[in-house]
């Protein structure tokens, strides 16, 4: 009897249902698989997979059941598009079965760590595109249509309306960017800007001689372009890539094309930069691609053709013609912030970058560059004026922005080598009374006898500390005004020369006024938040001099809100939500990176965007050839604002000190080391709950609080007290334990020696 059952099972397996051939192609490419990979997994030749996907042959047992299972799993991950509207009566009838409605999340976002529910499959590349009047006779058609001219092309309900042609539908060619898949994720059809219906970016790849653009949501476009100038034209005129502006007075985001190694080869670019090119950060101007672009009337920005290249034509009125290119194999995606993103298959890379683009903005360079650009995108420097007497509008300053022109910093705010300091002797060491030094904490102290008796050292880290420091910060918007003997005003941003050496602080806490935690020895320059904290502590201050900014505002609030939302949403996708109890929060944090490694990379990039953006406000000279006293390119930017950077870091350090002081008053516990946004405490147990005071599940008001929001804290790491004694004995008593609390690993390169 068992033989009969086996025979029946084999018969059923031999009839495993398979989606249509075109859908098989879509599912494979949506997951970034090659035909060779599928053939290897199923123990067949690549030519066999080609035949299955073209419909020439059908799989046979035992491969059929395994192939059906593969496609079923992929269909779960990459559902088919929504049911198209019925085509005109003159068009061939559609054969695709209807699909369920699309999910209701924004393009490029994730509904959660679990894959979407399965949907009814339909043939790939059959989403119709609106007809255009007077089509060119040589317009290319999609690959599916080229291979099978009779394949149906039902109209897509998601396509925006355009002027229709009097030509019969059967004779109107389709645009080459017809979709292989149309998995749209939008809150509603109206929420998707029809100009950018295919998302903010695409990863361009070449397989078997065919060029494809992998977009967000599993969408894949055909790319007919044979040259780089043609690819740029396609991105602007056919791809429907880009993103709407973040501010009414801003501009739409340019399409971003990410070129894989295969795409680089296809379009005449080197897969890797030479050592000389890597040091210069760009291709030489005589490269053939430069010549191609020049002949096609395209231009490059001053940074040339590097890992992040911007190709444009001068704007015609309000119409921009600009495309951004990203070349991961040229180290465009820094591994410190983007992990192994550059090694991901095209579909997965599009998913990762698309999520970042949707939640933060379309990346336009490093995370630092993007962080700075986000500030400008949320506060554009100009706006359209009210109509004048002739009815015309003009460009005028946008209130609350930094404007279009760079402003000079105060001498005390200028970093070493700035042109304002060219008069100083070459090796002059500026004193605290000459230079504003607002930096993050790097402080440590010896353990007390009682602390040595504790078993563990536990580190806690403030979430998005610099973003929290930017929240609500009043910063200068214009140039500074020098004032002598001013009366301190905590609401007036600026730099103040004041003596805070009389402020008494517990030696078990770092001083809130210096990055090294040392007590000031005399007059020094401080940003407004630092001086305001001295007043908050009850001390009198008498500034001798100040550079204040009467034009000011909360310039960074929108920037903070955007990055906070991106961080919190990504953490929620990783299973860490705001409603978790402290113990559950720690459990979720311990495993959140394993929930979805790609989303963990997005999280890393979001955090790097915060730190990098703040750092860019005081960008230093880069590259060779610069000499102290000479200007460098960053000084020409309105966003070169060392005073804003100082204010944010000052608020961050003060916030950290305020929490440590409240914790000490309530518990008698003091940190043994502080590094930027990480504080280390001695405890009897290995968890933050072993020293953080919680009463009835509620934290100490104004103190450290476990949670996911910016400004709250998470567990950074735990080491034993014996470890601390051993490493300090080996590397010196001044070793900052907070630097190594995460994994306990110390190398000669980073131990401060």
N, C-alpha and C positions, 0 to 999 in steps of 0.2 A: 504493500500500500504506500509506503514512503516513497518508492520510485515514481508512483503515479503523481503524488503531490509535488515531487521535484520537477516532474515533467510539466505540470500545470504552472508552477512558478516560473519555469524557464519560458513557457509560452507567453505568460503575462509580461515578463521582463523583455521579451523580444518585441513587444508592442508598446514599449514605453513612449508616451506622447512626447513629441518634440515641437518646438516653435518653428515658424517658417524660417527659411535660410537667412533672410536679411536680418531677422531678429537674433539669430545665432551670432552674426557678425557684431551687431550692436552690443550684445551682452558681453562678448569677449573683450571688445575694445573699451567698453565702459569700465571694466576692471583693470585695464592696462595689460592684458595678456596678449602674447604673440601666438601665432599659429604653431610655432615650434614648441612653445610651452604646453599648449593643449595636446599636441601630438605626443610629446614626451610623457605627459601624465597618463595618457590613454594607451600608450605602447603601440602607436601607429605612426605611419610616415606623415610628414607635413602635407604632402600632396593629397593624402586622404582627407585631412581636415579641410583643405581647400575645396575638395569635391563636395563635402558635406555642406559647407557654407555657400556654395554656388547652387546647390540643389541638384547637381548632376547625379549624386549617389546618396544613399541613406545609410546610417550606421547599422551594423549588424551586431548581434550578441557575440561576446559579452560586453563589447565597447558601448553598445547602444544604451544600456542601462546606466553605465557610468557617465556617459555624455549627457544623458537626460538629467541625471542628478546634478551635474555641474551647471547646466543651464538653469535648472530650477533654483539652485542656490544663488546664482547671479541675478535671476529675475527678482528674488526676494530683496537683494541689495539695490538693484537698479530697475525699479518698476517702469513699465511702458508708459508712454504719454497718455494724456486724457483722450477720451473719445473725440475724434474730429467731427466737425459738422459735415453734413451730407454735401457731396460735390454737386455742381450743376448737372442738369439732365444730359447735357451734351458730353460730359466727361465720363470716362470709364468708371463703372461702379467700384467702390472700395470693397476690398475683401477682408480688411482687418477687423477683428471683433472689437466691440467697444471696451473701453477701459474705465476704471473708476476715476473719481475726481482727484485732482492733484492735491498734495498735502498743503497745509495752510501755514507754512513758515516762509520767511523771506528768502530770496535767491541766495544760495551759498551758505545758508545756515543749516544747522543740524537739529532735527527734531528731538534728538536724544541719543544716548549711546547704543540703543537697540536699533536694528535695521528696520526700515519701513515694512509694512505688510505687503504680501505678494499681490501683484496685480495681473490682470489678463494681458498677455503679451500681444503685441501687434508688430507687423513688419517694420524694420528700421528704415530710416531715410524716406519715409513717405509723407512727412508733414508738408502740406502744400504751402507755397509762398505766394503772396499776393502778386497778381499780374501787374506789369508795368506797361504804359503806353509806348508804342514805337520801340519794341525791343530790338537789340542789336542782332543781326542775323547769325553771328558766331558765338552767341552766349553759350557758355558751357552748361552742361547738365550734371546732375549728381552721378556718382559712380554707379549706383544701383540702376539709374535710368540708362546710363550708357551700356551697361551689361544686359539690361532687359528693358528695351524700349516700351514694352507693353505693361510694365509694372504700374499699378494704380498710384495716384498721388492725391488722396483726399485732402480737402481744404482743412487748415488748422484753425480751430476756434481761438487760439491765442494770438494769431497774427493780426497786426494792426491793419486797419482799412487804408487803402491807397486808391488813387484814381484807377478805374478799370479801363481796359482797352476794348475796343470793338472787335478785336481779333477773337476768333473762337478759342475757347480754353485749350483745346487739344493742340493748337498750333503755337501757343505762347510758350517759349522756353522758360524754365525755372532758373532762379539765381543759383550760382554755384555753392552758396552757403547753406543749401538745404540741409535740414537736420537729420542726423542718423538717429537721434533720440531726442525727445522733447519733455524730459522730466522737469516740469516747472514747479518751483516752490515759491508761492506768493501768498500774501495774506488775502488778496483778492485780485481779480484781473486788472482793476484800476490801479493797484499798487505798483505794478510793473510799468516802468517808463518804456513805451514801445520803441523808443530809439535805442534802448539798451536791453532789449528783451533777452539777449543771450548771455547777460552777465557782465561783470567788470573786466574779465580777463580770459585768456585761453592759453593752454600749453600746446605748442605746435610741435608735432612729431611726424616722422616719415616711416612708413612700414610698407614693404613690398612695392616701393616706388610711388605710393600714394601719400599725400600730405593731409593730415587731419589736425583739427584744432579741438582740444579737449577743454570743455567749459565746465561751469559749476552745474551741479545737479545731474551729472551723468550725460549732459548734452555734448554731442560731438558734431563738428561741422566739417564739410569738405572744403579744402583750400586749393583753388585752381592756380594760385600764383606760381610762376616759374622763376622769378627773381626776387631779390629783396625789395626793390622799389615796388614791384607788383604786389608783394605781400603787404606793404604799408598801405597801398591803395585799397587792397581788399579789406584790411582792418578798418579803414575809415568809411568805405562806401558800401560794403556788402555784409560785414560780419555782425552788425548790430551789437558790438561790444562797447563797453564804457559804463559809466555810473553817473547818476545825477548829482548836481552840486550839493554840498552839505550846508550851504548858506544861500539865502536868496540873492545876495550880491556877489556870490562867488562864481566859479566856473565848473562845468562838468568835468569829471575825471576822464582823462584820455584812455583809450583802449590800451591794455597791457598784453603784449605777446611774450610768452616765455618760451625760449627756443631750446629744445633738447639737443643732444649731441648730433643726432641724425639730422635734425633741422639745420644745425650749423653747417654740416657738410653739404646739404642740399642747396643752401643759399650762399655758398662761397665763403663761409666764415671758418676760421680755425676752431677746432674742437677745444684746444687749450691755447692760452696765450704763451708766448715765449717769455723768457726771463725779463728781457728788455721791455716787452709790452706790459707784462705784469707790474713792473716797477713804475712805468709811466701811467698805468691804469687805462690804457686805450690802444687801439690799433694805430699804426702809423698813418699819416694823412695820405700817403701814396698808395694805400691798399686799394685793391680793385673794387671793393664794395663802396669805398668813398667815391670813386669815379662813377660807379653806377648811380649812386644817389644824386650826385651833382648833375649828371646828364638828365636825370628825371626831375630836376628842380627841387630836390629835397635838401634840407640843411640839417646840420647837427649843432647841438648846443656847445658851449665852450668846453664842456668836459669830454667832448669827442665821442668816439665809438668805443665805449668800455663795457664793463659788466652790466651797467644800467645806462642805456642809450636813449636819448630823446630825439626823434626824427620829426621834422616839422617843415611847414611852409609858412611864410608870414601871414598873419591873420588878415582876413578880409572882413573888415567891420567887426561884428560880433562872432563871426564864424572862425573857429579854430580848426586847424588841420595839423594834428600832432598825434604821434603814436609812441608809446614807451616800449622798449625792448628790455628783456631780462635774460641773461645768459648764465644759467646756474653753473655750467662747467668752467666758467671764468671766475668762479667764487663770488657770484652775485649774492648768494644766500649764505651768509656767514654762519659757520657751524656752531659758533658760540650761542647764537640766538635761534637759528633755524634747524639745528640738529642735523639729521640726515635727509632733510627735505629734498636736497638736490639729487639724491639717489632714488627717489620714489618714481614709480611708473607715472606716465603722463596723467592718467585719470586721477590718481591719488594726489599728485602734486596740485592739480587744478582744484581738487576738493579742499586741500589745505590752504592754498593761497586765496581761494575764493572766499573761504570763511573769514580769513583775516581782512580781506578787502571789504567784505560786507559789514563786518563789525567795527573795523577801525577806518580804513580807507584803502583805496587801491595803492599798493606799495609803489613808491617812485624812486627807490634807492635803498640804502641800508635802513634798518629800523630807526636809527637816529635821524636820518634825513626825513623819513616818513613822519616821525614824531614832530619834527619842526614844521614840516609842510602842513600837518594837521592843524597846527595853531593858526596858520594863515588861512587855511580853507574854512575854518570856523569863524574867523574874523577877517574877512577880505579887507585889503587896505583902502579900497575905493568903492563908491556906489554911484548910481546915476542920480543926478540932481533933479530938482523940479524943473519943468519946462520954462525956458526963458521967454522973452517977449516974442520971439519968432517961433516958439513951439518946440525948440530943440532942447535936448537933454545933454548934459555934460558930465564928465567924470569929476567927482569931488571926494574929499576925505570921508571915510566911513568912521563915524564916531565910535570909540571903543576899540579901535584897531591901532596897530603900530604905524600905520601909514606906509607910503611907498619909499620914503627916503630914510637912510640910516641916520641915526643921531649919535653924537659923540658921547662917550662915557665920561664919568668923572675920573680925574687922575688916580684917585685911590682905588677905583674899580678896574683900572687897566691892568692886564696881566703883564708879567715881565716881557720885555721886547716890544711892547706897543709903541707906536710913534710918539705918543704923548710923553714917553719916558726917554726919548732919544737924548735928552740933555744930561742924563745921569751918567756917572762914570761906568765904564764897561763892566766891572766886577762888583758894582755896588749891591749890597744886600739890604733890601728894604725892610724896615722895622714895622711892627704892628701899627705904629702911628703914621705910617706912610702907605700901607696897602690894606685893603679889605680882604680878610681871609675868612670866608664862610664856607666851611667844608663839613662833610659828614664825620661822625665820631670814629676815632681809632684810639681806644683807651683800654687799659687793663691795669689791675692792681694785684698785689699778692693776696693769697687766701688767708683768712684769719684762722686761728686754731679751731674755732667752732666749725668753720666751713670745711676744714680738712677732715673733720670727723663725719661729715656727710658723705654718702656713698657715691653720689652722682653730681655731675654738672649738666644742667639742662639748658639748651638754647631755645629761645623763642624769637621769631622773626615777624616784623610788621609787614602785613600785606600792602603792596603798592605804596610804600612809605612816601616816596617823593610825589606820587599822585595825590595822596592825602595832604601833603604839605602844600600842594598847589591849590587845593580846594578852598575857595574863599579868600585867597591871597589878594590883597590890594597891591598892585604893582604899577610902576611908572609907565606911562605911554609915550612920553616925550622926553626932551632933553633935560638934564639936571640944572638946578639953580643953586649956586653957592651962597650959603648963609653963614654969618659968623655969630657966635653966642646965641644960637637959636633956643627957643623953648621947645622941648621935645613933644612931639605930637605922634602918638602911636598909630594914628590913621593916615599919616603922611609917609608914603614910601620914600626911601632914600638911604643914604649912607651917613653915619654919624660918628664923629670923633669924640669919644667919651671915655672917662676913666671908670672902670668897673672893678678895680682891684680891691675895693673896700667891701665887696659883696661876700659875706661869709657863707660857705657851703660845707656840708658834711664831706669829709675826705673819702668816705666810702662811696661817694657818688662822683662822677666826673663833673667838672665845671660846665655849665650850659653855655659858656661864652667862648670856648676854644675847642677846636676839633680834637686836640690831644687830651682834653679834659683837665688841663692845667689851669691854675688860677692866674688871671691876667696880672701883669706886673706894673701896668701903667696905662696911659691913654692908648686907645686902639680904635680902629675903624670897625663899625658893626652895622649890619643891616637893621632896618626898623624892628622886625620881630624879636631880635636878640635884645635890643635895648628895652622894648616893651615888656619882655619877660622879667627883666630886672625891676622894672616898676611894679609888675604884678607881684613880685616877691616882697615888695614893701620898701625898696631902696630908692633914694633920691638920685637922680641923674642930672648932670649939668654939661651938656655937649659944648665943646669949644668951637666946633665947626660942623657943617653938614652940607651935603649935596642932596637936595630934595627935589621931588618931581610933583609939581602942583597939578599937572595933568595926569590923572591916574584912573584906575578902574580894575575890575575883576576879570582881567583879560583871559585868564586860564580856566575859568569855571566851565565853559563849554568843552574845552579840551579834557578836563578831568572827567566830566560826565560821560563823554564818549568812551574814554578808555576804561572808566569804571564799569560801564555797562558791558563792554566787550569782555572784560575780565570776569565779571560775575556770571555772564551768560555762558562763557566757556567752562568755568568751574562747575556750573550746574549740569552741563552736558557730561562732565566727568564725574558726576555723582556727588558733588559737594555743594549743598544748598544752604540758604540763609536760615532755614528753620531747624537745622540739626542741633541737638543737644551737645554740650561740650565733648563728652566722651564719644558720641557718634561722629562728631566733626573730626576728631583726631583719627578715628578708624577710617573714615572716608578719605582723609588726606593721605594716609599711609599707602593707599592703593590707587589714588586717582590717576596717576600717570599710566597705569596698566589698563585702565578702562578703555582708552583710545589713544594710542601713542601719537597719532597725527594731531589730535586735539591738544595733546600735551605740548607739542611743538608750537601750535597757535598760541597757547598760554605763555610759553617762553617768549615768543615774539612780541606779544602785547606788553609784557613786563619790560622787555628791552626797549620798546618804543617809548615808554615813560622815561626811563633813565637816560636813554640816548637823546631824546628830545630836549630834556633839561640840560644835558651836557653840551649840546650843540649851541645853546644860547651864548656860550663863551668858547667857541671853537678856536683852537690854536693853529698856528701855521703848520702845514703839512708839506712833505716833500723837500728836496734839496734846493739850494739856491737862495733861500731866505736868510736875511741877516737881521739881527736885533735892531730895532728902530725903523725898519721898513714896514709898510702896510702889507697885509695879506688879504686874499680875496674875500674871506668871510666878513671883513670889516665893512664891506659895501652893503651887507644885507640889513634891512630893517630889523630882522630877528636876531642880529648879533647884539645881545643885551645881557652883559655880565651882571647887571644889577638885578634883573629878574631871576636869573639863576641863583644869585646870592640870597634873595628873599625866600625862594622856595626851600633851599637847603637850610637856611636859618630856621624857618618854621618847622621843618622836619626834625631838626636836632632839638629844638625847644619842645616840640611835642613828645619826643622820646624822653627828655629829661623830666617833663611834667608827670608822665606816667610812672617813671622809676621813682620819683620822689613820693608820689601818692602811695605807691606800693610799699615803699620803705616805712612810711608813717603808719600804715595799717598793719604791717606784718613784721617789721623789724628786719626784713631781708633786703640785702643790697646786691647789685650786680657785681660780678668779679671781672667781667670784660664786656665791652660794647664795641661793635664794629658796624658802623652805618646804622642799619635798621635791625640788627641782631643783638640781643642781650643775653648773657649767660648767668644763671643763678645756681647756687649749690642747693641740693635737695636730697631727701632720703630715698626718693623713688625716681624712676627714669622718665616720668611723664610730666608735662607742664601742670597737670592737675595736682601734682605732689607739692607744688609751691604757690600756684595761683589761687587766691582766695575766692571761693564761690560759696555763697550762702543761699540755700534753697534754689540752687541752679542759677543764681544771679551773680554777675561779677562785681568786683569792687567799682563803684562809680568813679569814673575818671581814670581808672587804672587799666591794666592790660585785660583784654577780653578775647577769648578764643572765638574765631568766626571767620567768614569768608570775605567780608566787606573790606575795602581799603581802610587802613588804620587799625583794624583788628589784627590779632596775632595767630600764628600757627607754630607748630613744633618744627624747629630747625634741626635739632639733633641732640643726642645724649652721649656723653662719655663718662667714664669713671673718674673719680677724684685721683685714684692711683695713676691713671693715664696722664692727668694734668701735672702731677708732681714729676713724673718721668720725663715728659717732653720739656718742661721748664728747666729741669736739671740739665738736660742735654743741650737745649737751645737758648737758655737764658731766662731769667725771671721776668723780662719785659715782653716775652712772647704773648701776643694777643690770642687767647684761647678761643675767642669768638670766630676767628678766621678758620678754625679747623674743627669746630664742634660738630659739623655735619657728618663727616666720615672719619675724623681722627687722623687723616693722612697728612703728613708734613714732608715737604721736600726742601732741599737746599735752595731751590730757585725761588720759593715764596715764603720763607720763614723769617724774612726781615733782615737776614744777615748781609 
